Amino acid sequence: MRLIHFSDTHLGFNDLDAINEAGINQREADFYDAFTQVIDAILLDKPNYVIHTGDLFHRPHPSNRAISFALTQLKRLSSAQIKTIIIAGNHSTPRTRTASPILLALRTLDYVYPVFEEAYEKVEFEDVVFHCIPHINDEMENLKAIELCENSLVEGKRNIMMLHCSVGQKYIMEEYGERVYPHDKESLFSKMDYVALGHWHGFGKVGKHPNVYYAGSTERTSSNDIRIDKGYACVELDEALHVNLQTIALRPSYRLNIDATKDVIFQLEEYADVTKGALLYITLENLTITQSIDIANGDIEGIFPEALSVQIQRKFAQTQSSISSESVNAASLQEYFSSFLKEQSGDENEFERLNAKVTELFAQYDEVNDDA
């Protein structure tokens, strides 16, 4: 049996002001392109089943364009009679039960089986059972769904579990309503042939469980994803389980860490020729106040005129050894004020008087943080 497992497509996502020639937000179009690449690959591969483990859309109430695009692409799978099971993730689930779930629209497509009712649902075929637990806002209902799943295994068929949550992690992504799978219920995984996960955006096996995998997202939603390959998981269920990531082509993204103790402009210009159309994240490290004033964002952006986006972060050097690392942000800000006052004060005595007040204010800031 061959499956294609993909997830977290976040259709409708956009985070930049750039508009393409078709009048669509360029990042939104990038997410559509990534989705189309996966659908193209599915139609070529012709797997037995396709599974999508949540966050088909970026919002519970996506735009008309996002809805139309999703229906058009999924109809291609429907027309090819490829059975496709899709569960709701936290991004695609309304926060109240009075709102209509967007995945309801997918019921208009043959061979597409959306699961979105905030409850356990079993999607069964001749040779396999998909045990689906979509995103569920209520924690008690979520536990009930897991217990129903435990009691619904079918002998003589493949049993595949589909979840959208954090598994094996002590921390979460700080998103609304997200779930952490209860550790004491992980024994259920060993009873499954495959556990397909959504929510985390990197592909990979989870901990000690040999059959539990995240497919990852199909596009990058933040700078944290820059070094993570994107695509879909090819799952072979024969005598043994084989899971491999098939990557897709994305817009280039780069993270540049520039040491301000060296020539900043020279370092940046070394990358000028490789950033056409790219998402560029630049961190200027060890900056002094005067350097930060001298190097304007516009000057940096001018080095990369063909980049789609240039985002700049500044990290100031800690020059006062007596200030604790917890106060480094305050220290940098204090240096900025002192430098500004020195430039603006024509009289040395006036500068000393004002600077003493600045020092006093920042000392109070440190005392408050120490008390906290």
C-alpha positions in Angstrom: 0.0 0.0 0.0 1.3 3.4 -0.9 0.2 6.7 0.7 1.1 10.3 0.2 0.9 12.3 3.4 1.0 16.1 3.3 -0.1 18.7 5.8 -0.1 22.3 6.9 -0.7 23.8 3.5 -2.1 27.1 5.0 -3.8 28.2 1.8 -4.6 31.9 2.0 -1.4 32.7 4.0 0.2 36.1 3.2 2.6 38.2 5.2 4.1 40.7 2.8 2.8 43.7 0.8 4.3 42.4 -2.5 1.7 41.9 -5.2 2.5 39.7 -8.3 1.5 40.4 -11.9 -1.9 38.7 -11.4 -2.7 41.1 -8.6 -2.3 38.4 -5.9 -0.2 38.8 -2.8 3.1 37.1 -3.8 3.4 35.0 -0.6 -0.2 33.9 -0.9 0.6 32.8 -4.5 3.7 30.9 -3.3 1.5 28.8 -1.0 -0.8 28.0 -3.9 2.2 27.1 -6.1 3.5 24.7 -3.4 0.1 23.0 -3.1 -0.2 22.7 -6.9 3.2 20.9 -7.0 2.0 18.4 -4.5 -1.2 17.7 -6.4 0.8 17.3 -9.6 3.0 14.8 -7.9 0.1 12.8 -6.6 -1.5 12.6 -10.0 1.8 11.3 -11.4 2.4 8.8 -8.6 -1.2 7.5 -8.3 -1.0 6.4 -4.7 -3.6 4.2 -3.1 -4.6 7.0 -0.7 -3.8 10.6 0.0 -4.0 12.0 3.6 -3.8 15.6 4.7 -3.3 16.1 8.5 -4.7 19.6 9.0 -4.5 23.3 8.4 -5.6 23.0 4.8 -6.4 26.7 5.1 -4.6 29.4 7.1 -7.8 30.7 8.7 -11.2 29.3 9.7 -12.8 31.8 7.3 -10.5 31.9 4.3 -10.9 34.2 1.3 -13.1 33.3 -1.7 -9.9 32.9 -3.7 -8.4 30.4 -1.2 -11.6 28.4 -1.2 -11.9 28.4 -4.9 -8.3 27.4 -5.4 -8.6 24.5 -2.9 -11.8 23.1 -4.5 -10.2 23.3 -8.0 -7.1 21.5 -7.0 -8.8 18.8 -4.9 -11.3 18.3 -7.8 -8.3 17.1 -9.8 -7.8 14.3 -7.3 -11.5 13.6 -7.3 -11.6 13.3 -11.1 -8.7 10.8 -10.9 -10.7 8.8 -8.3 -7.9 9.1 -5.7 -9.3 8.7 -2.3 -8.3 11.7 -0.1 -8.9 12.0 3.6 -8.5 15.5 5.2 -8.8 16.4 8.8 -9.2 19.8 10.3 -6.3 21.6 12.1 -6.5 24.4 14.6 -6.1 27.0 11.9 -9.1 25.7 9.9 -11.4 25.1 12.9 -13.9 27.8 14.0 -13.5 28.9 17.6 -17.2 28.4 18.3 -19.6 25.6 17.2 -22.1 28.2 15.9 -19.7 29.0 12.9 -19.8 26.7 9.9 -16.6 24.7 9.3 -15.0 25.5 6.0 -14.1 21.9 5.3 -17.8 21.2 5.0 -17.5 22.5 1.4 -15.2 19.6 0.6 -18.2 17.2 0.9 -19.2 18.3 -2.6 -16.3 16.4 -4.0 -16.4 12.6 -4.7 -13.5 10.6 -3.3 -12.7 13.4 -0.8 -13.4 12.7 2.9 -13.2 15.7 5.2 -13.3 15.2 8.9 -14.0 18.3 10.9 -16.8 17.7 13.4 -14.5 18.0 16.5 -14.9 14.3 17.3 -13.3 11.0 16.4 -14.3 9.7 13.1 -13.5 6.4 11.3 -13.1 6.4 7.5 -13.1 2.8 6.4 -12.2 1.1 3.1 -11.8 -2.5 2.1 -8.2 -2.7 3.1 -7.6 0.2 5.5 -9.2 2.1 8.3 -8.3 5.8 8.9 -8.8 6.7 12.5 -9.2 10.5 12.3 -9.0 12.9 15.2 -9.3 16.5 13.9 -8.6 19.5 16.0 -11.0 19.7 18.9 -11.3 22.8 20.9 -12.5 21.2 24.1 -9.9 19.2 26.0 -12.3 16.7 27.5 -13.8 16.0 24.1 -10.3 15.5 22.7 -9.6 12.8 25.4 -12.9 11.2 24.6 -11.9 11.0 20.9 -8.6 9.3 21.7 -10.4 6.7 23.9 -12.9 6.0 21.1 -10.0 5.5 18.8 -8.4 3.1 21.2 -11.5 0.9 21.0 -12.0 1.1 17.3 -9.1 -0.8 15.8 -10.1 -3.2 13.0 -8.3 -6.6 12.7 -7.4 -7.8 9.2 -7.0 -4.2 7.9 -4.3 -1.5 8.0 -5.0 0.9 10.8 -3.8 4.4 10.2 -4.2 7.3 12.8 -4.4 10.9 11.7 -3.8 13.7 14.2 -3.2 17.5 14.3 -1.3 18.3 17.5 2.0 18.3 19.2 3.4 14.9 20.0 6.4 14.2 22.2 6.9 17.8 23.1 6.8 19.6 26.4 6.2 22.9 24.7 3.7 24.3 22.2 3.7 26.7 19.3 1.7 29.4 21.2 -1.2 29.2 18.8 -4.8 29.4 19.6 -6.4 26.2 20.8 -3.5 23.9 19.9 -3.2 20.5 21.6 -0.4 18.5 23.1 -1.1 14.7 22.7 -1.2 13.1 26.2 1.9 11.2 26.9 0.1 8.4 28.7 -1.9 7.7 25.5 1.2 7.2 23.3 1.0 3.5 23.8 -1.8 3.5 21.2 0.7 4.4 18.5 2.3 0.9 18.6 -1.1 -0.6 17.6 -1.2 1.4 14.4 0.5 0.7 11.1 1.2 4.4 10.7 0.5 7.6 12.6 0.2 10.7 10.4 0.7 14.0 12.1 0.1 17.6 11.3 0.9 20.9 13.2 4.7 21.0 13.4 6.1 22.3 10.2 9.2 20.1 9.8 9.2 16.6 8.4 10.4 13.8 10.6 9.9 10.8 12.8 8.8 11.5 16.4 11.0 10.3 19.2 11.2 6.6 19.9 8.1 5.8 17.8 9.2 4.1 14.5 5.8 4.7 12.8 4.9 8.2 13.9 5.7 11.0 11.4 5.1 14.7 10.8 4.9 15.5 7.1 5.8 19.1 7.7 4.3 22.1 5.9 4.5 22.7 2.2 5.7 26.3 2.5 7.6 28.4 5.0 5.4 30.4 7.3 8.3 32.1 9.3 12.0 32.6 9.3 12.3 29.6 11.6 11.7 27.4 8.5 14.5 28.7 6.4 16.7 25.7 6.6 13.9 23.1 6.6 13.1 21.3 3.4 9.4 21.3 2.4 7.3 18.8 0.5 5.3 15.7 1.2 5.8 12.2 2.7 5.8 9.1 0.6 4.6 6.2 2.8 5.1 2.6 1.8 3.2 0.1 3.9 4.4 -3.4 2.9 6.0 -5.9 5.2 7.9 -2.9 6.7 7.2 0.8 6.9 9.2 3.2 4.7 8.7 6.9 4.9 10.6 9.4 2.8 10.3 13.2 2.2 9.9 14.3 -1.4 10.9 17.9 -1.6 9.3 20.6 -3.8 10.8 23.8 -5.2 10.2 26.9 -3.1 11.2 30.6 -3.2 14.8 30.9 -2.0 15.2 32.1 1.6 18.4 33.1 3.4 19.4 34.0 6.9 22.5 36.3 7.1 24.2 36.8 10.4 26.5 39.8 9.9 29.3 40.6 12.4 29.4 44.4 12.8 32.9 44.3 14.1 33.9 43.8 10.5 32.9 45.7 7.3 29.1 45.3 7.3 28.6 46.6 3.7 31.3 44.4 2.3 29.8 41.3 4.0 26.4 42.1 2.7 27.6 42.7 -0.9 29.0 39.2 -1.0 25.4 37.9 -1.2 24.0 40.5 -3.5 24.1 38.2 -6.6 22.2 35.2 -5.1 19.2 36.9 -3.6 17.0 37.5 -6.7 13.3 37.0 -5.6 14.5 35.7 -2.2 13.2 36.2 1.3 16.1 37.7 3.2 16.5 37.8 6.9 19.5 39.8 8.1 20.8 40.0 11.7 23.4 42.7 12.4 25.3 41.5 15.4 27.7 43.4 17.8 26.4 46.8 16.6 27.5 50.0 18.3 25.0 52.9 18.6 26.9 55.0 16.1 27.1 52.1 13.6 23.4 51.6 13.9 22.7 55.2 13.1 25.1 55.2 10.2 23.7 52.0 8.6 20.1 52.8 7.6 17.7 50.0 6.6 17.3 51.7 3.2 21.0 51.4 2.6 20.9 47.6 3.3 17.8 47.1 1.2 19.5 49.0 -1.7 22.2 46.2 -1.8 19.4 43.7 -2.6 17.1 45.4 -5.1 15.8 42.1 -6.5 15.0 40.4 -3.2 11.3 40.0 -2.6 11.7 40.9 1.1 14.5 42.2 3.3 13.9 41.9 7.0 16.5 43.4 9.3 17.2 42.7 13.0 19.8 44.7 15.0 21.6 43.3 18.0 23.8 45.7 20.0 27.1 44.9 21.5 27.2 44.9 25.3 29.9 47.4 26.2 29.3 47.9 30.0 30.6 44.8 31.7 29.0 45.7 35.0 25.5 45.3 33.4 24.0 41.9 33.7 22.9 39.9 30.6 19.3 40.3 31.7 19.6 44.1 31.3 21.3 44.0 27.9 18.3 45.6 26.1 18.2 48.3 28.6 21.9 48.8 28.3 21.7 49.2 24.6 18.9 51.7 24.9 20.8 53.6 27.6 23.8 53.9 25.2 21.5 55.2 22.5 20.1 57.9 24.8 23.6 58.9 26.0 25.0 59.0 22.5 22.0 61.1 21.3 22.4 63.5 24.2 26.1 64.0 23.6 25.4 64.9 20.0 22.6 67.2 20.8 24.2 69.0 23.8 26.4 71.8 22.9 27.6 72.2 26.5 29.6 69.4 28.3 28.1 70.4 31.7 24.6 70.2 30.3 25.3 66.8 28.8 26.6 65.5 32.2 23.5 66.8 34.0 21.1 65.1 31.6 23.1 61.9 31.3 23.0 61.6 35.1 19.2 61.6 34.9 19.3 58.9 32.1 21.6 56.8 34.3 19.2 57.2 37.2 16.2 56.1 35.2 17.9 53.0 33.8 19.1 52.1 37.3 15.4 52.1 38.4 14.6 49.9 35.4 17.2 47.4 36.6 15.8 47.4 40.2 12.3 46.7 38.9 13.6 43.7 36.8 15.6 42.4 39.7 12.6 42.5 42.0 10.6 40.7 39.3 
